[in-house]
Amino acid sequence: MKFSNLRIGQRLSIGFGLVILLMLAVTAIGVTQISKINGDIEDMVRDFYPKTVMVNTIKGALNDTSRSMRNVLFVNTAAEVDAELAAIEKSGKLVADTFTRFEKTERSAEENLLIKNVIEAREKYTPMLASYLKLIRDGQTEQARDLALPEITPVQQKYFDALDKLIEFEGGLMEKAGKQAESVAGNARLLMLALASIAGVLAVLVGLLVTRSIARPLTSAVGIAKRVAGGDLTARVEVTSQDETGQLLQALKDMNDSLEETVSQVRAGTDTITQASQEIAAGNANLSSRTETQASALQETASSMEQLTSTVRQNAENAQQANQLVIKASDHATRGGAVVGQVVDTMGSIKESSRRIVDIIGVIDGIAFQTNILALNAAVEAARAGEQGRGFAVVAAEVRSLAQRSAGAAKEIKTLINDSVEKVDAGGKLVDEAGKTMGEIVTSVTHVADIMREITAAGEEQSTGIEEINHAITKMDEMTQQNAALVEQAAAAADSMRVQAGSLAQSVAVFKLKHGAVPAVITPRPVAVSAAPAAKRAAPPKSTTPAVADRKSTAIARDGGDWEEF
C-alpha cells in the first residue's frame, strides 16, 4: 500500500509510533542500566561497606586495647589501673560482638581464608592478653612489662597484619563495584544519547513527510475552492490519493460538477419560471374575486345560523323548565306513595289490634260463662243449706246476674268489634289498591321525567352542535377573508417571483461552464460561498418545466376552472 493512500491518522500513528518505540527503547535501556548500577551500589551498601566497617571496628578496638595495655604500665593509682582494665574489657567485648556479626554475613572463599587467618591470630593473642591482665591485677607490673615486650607484641602485630589484609580485600571489592557502576553509567549515557538523537532525526523526517503529504493536496483544494468562489466552474480536479485529502479533492470535484449542472438547469428554467409567475398572477386575480363572493355568502349563512341558534337555545330552555316541573311532580308523587304506604301500615296495625280485642272479649265471655256456672253451683249449695244459706243464695243470684250481664255486654262488644274488623279489612283492601295506584302514578311520572330529561339533553346537544356549526361557519368566513388576503399576497409574490427570476438569470450568468457559457448580463464579480446553496435550492428544473407547460395549457383550455375548485 502506498504511503500517500494511508489516512492521515494512520500516517501520524506510524510516525509517532516509531518515535515512541525509540523513546521506550531508550527508557528500557536506561532502566536496565540503572538497575545494574543500583545492584552494584546495593552490594557496596549491604555487603562490602558493612564488612569493611566491622573489620575497621575490630582493628580500632584492638588499637584501644594496645593503648590501654601500654598505659596500665605507667599509671600510679589503683583507680587509673582499674579504668584502663575496664577499657580493655570493653574493647574485648566489642571485638567479640563484631566477630559474631561478621560471621553471620555471606563470604567468599577468599574472605573465609582471610578471616581464618584473623581468627588464628586472635586465638593466639587472646590467652596472652588474659595472662598479661592477670599479672596487672596481681600487681606484678614488672613481669607484665617483660611479658608484653618480647611475647605479646609480635602476636599482636600478626593480628594487626591479618586485619589489614582483610580490610584491604574488602576495600578492593568496594573500589571494584564503584568502577563497575561508573562504567555502566557511562555506557548507558552514550547509548541513550545515541538513541535520542536517532529518535529526533526520525521524528523530523516523519514530520516533514506527513506535512508534505497533507499540505500539497490542501493547497490544491484551496486553489480549486477559490476558482469556484470566483464563478469559474471549468477547473480540472485530479485525485491522486485515497486519504482524507484525496476524499476532499473528490468532494470538490463532485461539488464542481454538480454546481455546473445546477447552474445549467437554473439557466434553462428561468424563462419557464417567468411564464409560470405570469399565469399564477392572472389566476390569483380571478381567485380573489370569487373568494370575495364566497365570503359574502358565508356571512349571510352565519347570520341565519345565529337566528337558528337563538331559537334552538330557547327550545332547550323551555325543555329544561318542563323537566324541572316533571321532576317536582315526580317528587310529589313519590311522597304521596310514601304516605299511602304509611296508611297501609297503620290499617294493618288497627286490624291486628281489633283481632286482639276479639280474643280478649272471647276470654271475658269464657270468664262470664264460668262465673255463671259457679253462681248456679253456689245457688244449689245454698238451697241445700236451707235457712243458713239464704244470704249466700242472694249473693250467688247477684253474681249470676252480673255474669249474665257481662256475657251480654261481651257479645255486643264482640259483634261491634267483628263489624269493625270487617270494615278495617275492607279499608285495608282499598288502601292497598290506592298504594298500587300511587306506585303506578310514581312510575309513570318517573318515566315522564326520564323522557323530559332526554329531551332536555337532546335540546342542549342540538344547541351545542348548532353553536359549533355557527362557530365553524364564522371560522370559515374568517378563513375565506384570510384566503382573499393571501390571494392578493400570492399575486404580489408571483410578480415578485417574476422579477427575481430575471435577477436569478443575471446572477447565474456569472458562472463559466465547460460546455459553453451564456454571456453574462452583469459585470462578473466574486460570488459568496452562500450562492452555491441558493443555486442548489433551485435545482430541479427538469421536472418543473413539463409541469408548468401542462398547467399553462390546462389553464388556457379550462379558462380558470381550477380556481373555482380551489
Buried (B, 14 or more C-beta within 10 A) or exposed (E): EEEBEBBEEBBBEBBBEBBEEBBEBBEEBBEEBEEBBEBBBEBBEEBBBBBBEBBBBBBBBBEBBBBBBEBBBEBEEEEEBEBBBEBBEBBBEBBEBBBEEBEEEEBEEEBEEBBEBBEEBBEBBBEBBEBBBEBBEEEEBEBBBEBBEEEBEEBBEBBBEBBEBBBEBBBEBBEBBBEBBEEBBEEBEEBBEEBEEBBEEBBEEBBEBBEEBBEBBEEBBEEBBEBBBBBBBEBEBEBEBBBBBBBBBBEBBEBBEBBBEBBBBBBEBBBBBBBBBBBBBBBBBBBBEBBBEBBEEBBEBBEEBBEBBEEBBEBBBEBBEBBEEBBEBBEEBBEBBEEBBEBBEEBBEBBEBBEEBBEBBEEBBEBBBEBBEBBBEBBEEBEEEEEEBEEBBEEBBEBBEBBBEBBEBBEEBBEEBEEBBEEBEEBBEEBBEBBEEBBEBBEEBBEBBEEBBEBBBEBBEBBBEBBEBBEEBBEBBEEBBEBBEBBBEBBEBBBEBBEBBBEBBEBBBBBBBEEEBEEBEEEEEEBEEEBBEBBBEBBEBEEBBEEBEEBBEEBEEEEBEBBEEE
